Amino acid sequence: MARTAGHIGLLGLGSNVGERRANLQAAADALPGAGVEVLASSSTYDTDPVGEVLDQPSFLNACLLVRTTLTPLGLLDAVKRLERELGRAEPSLRHGPRTIDIDILLLGGLELNDGRMSLPHAQLLSRRFVLIPALELDFELRAPDGRRLADALASLPTGEGVRWAGPPLDVQGGG
């Protein structure tokens, strides 16, 4: 696949319903058709639920390094469409169980807060299940304001369970 100009971004994938790894792989496989080139995948991690619903199955999470020419809102529309196509029902409960969750964590150095989305993701620096796989891809990652993701991880309590679960997802034509 020819490389296109655009923003390098970081997506977070998560699933805790059905065949979790297959759900993450399906999302990675579908992204190129939505205008998102997948460059690399982190390992997968089994993670304890966090947020408003703790009584649910553990999640499988991974991060993807991507490149896209889509605008931030165009990318948001694309990933929300993919989530629906991959079987995610409209959430009845915030932070509840889901077949697939695709979060836009970073998109180049862009910053945005328009009501539909925030860049960087509002919880980027506070979630171990995001920071650990993100730092596996690039230990020098920084938020647009210059804060190091590694420093954010070092400052978090270790109680949020994040366990290595398996190798990276297959990336077709990635770097």
N, C-alpha and C positions, 0 to 999 in steps of 0.2 A: 504494500500500500504506500503510495506516495505521501510524503510528509507535507502537511499544509501549514501555512503560517497561522498563528492564532495564539490563544492563551494556553499556558500550561496550567492545569488545575489538579485538584485533589478531590476525589469522590470517596465517600464512605458508604459501604454496603453492609446491610444487616438482614438477617432472617431468623425467625424462631418458630415457623410453622412449616410443616411438611419436610421435604428433603432439603435441608438448609444449604448444603454446599451446592447442590444442583440449582437452587434458586439464585445463589450468588453468581454461579457460572453463567446461567441464562442471562442475567443482567449484563455481565461483562461481554457476552457474545452479542447482545442486542445493541449495545452502545454505538458501534461503528455505523449501523444503519440509521442512527439518530443524529449523525454528524459529530460523533465524539470518537476520536482515535484513542485507543487504550494502549499506553506505552509500557506499563508495568503493573504488576499486582503484588501486594504484600502477601505474606502467609495469612492463613485464616486463624482466627482466635475465637475460642468459646468464652463467652462473657456473661456475667451475671446481669439480670435486668436492672436498669436504673431508671429513675424518674418517678412517675406517679403510680405505676403498676408494677409492684415487685413480685407478686404471686403469679408467675407465668414461666414458661420454659426458658432456658438460657438461649442466648443469641449466638449465631455464628457471624463474625464480622471480618471485614477486610477493607483495605484502602486500595484505590486505583489511581495511578498517575496517568493523566489524560491530557490531550491537546484538542482544542476546539476553536472554531471561528464563530461559534454562536455567542450571542450576547448573554449576559447573566440571566435575564428573564427568558430568553429563548432556550437556554440550557435547562432552566427550571421547568419550562413547559415540556421539553423533551423527556426529562427524567420522570416527571409525573405521568406522562403518557405511557412510558415504558413500565412503570410500576403497575398501572392499570392493566396493560397488556399481559403482564406476568402474573396476574391474579391477585393483586393487592386490592382488597375491598376498601371503600371509603372508611376512614377510621371512625369507629364508634366510640373509641376511648383513646385519649391522648396517651402515648407511650405504651399502648397495648400490643398484643401479639400481632405479627404481620408476616406475610409470605416474603415480602421484599420491601426494603427501605433503601432509597438512594438519596444520600445527602450531598449537597455541594458544599465542600468544606473550605476550599480556597479556589480562586480563579485568577491566576497571575497575582499582581499586586492590587487588584481591584477591591474597592470598599463600596458597599451598597447597603442601604437600609431603607426599603421602600414600602414596608408593610407586607409584601408577599414573601420577601426573603431578606436575609442579612448575609453580607460577605465581609469578612470571613464568617463562617457559621457561628451563630451566637454561643454555642457550647464547645467550640473547637478546643479551647485551652483548658476545659474543665472535665473532659472525659478521657479516662485512661484507655477505654476501648477504641478510641479514635487516635489518640496520640501514639500508642505503642505501634500499631501497624503503619501509621504515617511516617514515624521516625525510622522504621525499618526500610522504607523506600528512600528516604533522604534525611539523614541525621541533622543536617544543617537547615532544615525548613524553618521559616520565619513567617509570622503573621505580617500583614501589610504594614503594621505600625512598628515592625522591627523586633517584636518579642520573639524569642527562640522557643519553638515548641518543646525542645528538650528541657529547657528551664521550667516551662509550665508543667511538664510531666514530673520533674523532680520535686515540685512544690505540692503535688497532690498526695493525699493520704493513700496508703496502699490497700485499703479495704475493698475497693471495687475489684472483683475477681475478673482477671483477664488471663486466660491460659492458652498457650500455643495449641492449635488443634490440627494443623495440617499445612502442606506446602501451598505456595501461591496458586491462584487460579490460573488456568491456561489463558494466555494472551496471544491472540492471533495477529501476527504482523507487528507486534509491539517492539519497543526498543530494548 
